[in-house]
Amino acid sequence: MPGKRFFIAMILPALLLAGCRTEWVQLTPEGEAVALATSADIAECQRIGASRVNALDSIGFVQRSARQLQNELVRLARNEAGDMGGDHIVPESVITDGRQSFGVYRCQ
């Protein structure tokens, strides 16, 4: 059945690439309470630590969009900050090889 194998070989990668558009990282209840902020927003807050998160910037030979990668990194940092008892995160680096650092703050 070479026709069936060919069909599977052509359709499977398309399905996998379509799946790349889904959000793989979901916010935890603790992460939902954490806001993405700027340095001006946290002037009256206490720094409680840092979060260094990473995600895949490509899947196989397919480069992920910068927007998808940024959203995933922010969700990861919010979840980690929530676990630390923080309520705000501030980016402290640019994305490099799928990695980014965030400061974690408690403002309340």
VEXSE-763179 format. One record per residue (C-alpha): residue in one letter; x, y, z. Coordinates in steps of 0.1 Angstrom, whole numbers, padded with zeros to 4 digits, always signed. Example, Ala and Ser with C-alpha at 12.3 -4.5 7.8 and 13.67 -1.06 7.14 Angstrom:
// residues 2
a+0123-0045+0078/s+0137-0011+0071/
This chain:
// residues 108
m+0000+0000+0000/p+0024+0027-0011/g-0004+0051-0016/k-0014+0050+0020/r+0021+0055+0033/f+0026+0084+0010/f-0006+0100+0023/i+0004+0095+0059/a+0039+0109+0052/m+0024+0140+0037/i-0004+0146+0062/l+0014+0138+0095/p+0039+0167+0092/a+0010+0191+0084/l-0009+0180+0115/l+0022+0183+0136/l+0028+0218+0124/a-0008+0228+0130/g-0004+0216+0165/c+0025+0240+0170/r+0000+0268+0171/t-0016+0256+0203/e-0005+0269+0237/w+0015+0243+0254/v+0020+0261+0286/q-0012+0268+0306/l-0013+0293+0335/t-0016+0278+0369/p-0040+0294+0394/e-0009+0310+0411/g+0003+0322+0377/e-0030+0338+0369/a-0025+0362+0398/v+0009+0374+0384/a+0010+0405+0361/l+0035+0413+0334/a+0049+0448+0344/t+0075+0474+0334/s+0102+0487+0357/a+0081+0519+0363/d+0052+0497+0375/i+0073+0481+0403/a+0089+0512+0418/e+0071+0505+0452/c+0075+0467+0451/q+0099+0443+0467/r+0121+0421+0445/i+0118+0386+0458/g+0139+0368+0431/a+0143+0359+0395/s+0129+0335+0370/r+0149+0321+0342/v+0127+0303+0318/n+0132+0286+0285/a+0111+0271+0257/l+0117+0256+0223/d+0124+0283+0197/s+0121+0258+0169/i+0105+0224+0164/g+0126+0204+0140/f+0134+0227+0112/v+0104+0249+0118/q+0111+0282+0136/r+0084+0292+0160/s+0070+0327+0157/a+0085+0353+0181/r+0050+0361+0194/q+0043+0325+0203/l+0077+0321+0220/q+0073+0353+0240/n+0038+0344+0251/e+0050+0310+0263/l+0080+0324+0281/v+0058+0349+0299/r+0033+0322+0310/l+0062+0301+0323/a+0076+0331+0342/r+0042+0340+0356/n+0037+0304+0369/e+0071+0303+0385/a+0066+0338+0401/g+0033+0326+0415/d+0050+0296+0430/m+0075+0320+0446/g+0048+0342+0461/g+0053+0371+0436/d+0025+0391+0419/h+0045+0409+0392/i+0072+0400+0367/v+0095+0423+0347/p+0115+0411+0317/e+0153+0416+0324/s+0167+0402+0292/v+0158+0397+0256/i+0150+0362+0243/t+0182+0343+0233/d+0180+0308+0221/g+0145+0304+0236/r+0156+0317+0271/q+0146+0348+0290/s+0151+0362+0325/f+0124+0380+0345/g+0126+0397+0379/v+0099+0386+0403/y+0083+0412+0426/r+0057+0413+0454/c+0037+0446+0452/q+0008+0439+0475/
